[in-house]
Amino acid sequence: MTLQTQIEHKLDALAPSVLRVENESHRHNVPPNSETHFKVTLVSEQLDGLMPVKRHQQVYKLLADELAGPVHALALHLYTPAEWQARGGERPDSPDCRGGGK
């Protein structure tokens, strides 16, 4: 099972209506086929009423093993269904990596 798949399975605990886990390692200065940099877009009713820091803490708790080991960077875009709808189902693009693609 890939690290990306592990992350997806663990985040299922938040009962997401939208879950996108993107491996962005290829955009960074890492060896080919690395799984070190991820972007997560997650939409869940369970995030309703939580401040952003509490949302992030929930994800960090679920992914504690991955964050303690192979995951170097994790971009989180966490929304309630109403917030996601208000955004038109869009999340920000990741910035270009300094030193990536060398």
Secondary structure, DSSP 8 states (H G I E B T S, - for coil): --HHHHHHHHHGGG--SEEEEEE-GGGSSS-TT---EEEEEEE-GGGTT--HHHHHHHHHHHTHHHHHTT--EEEEEEE-HHHHHHTTS--------TTTT-
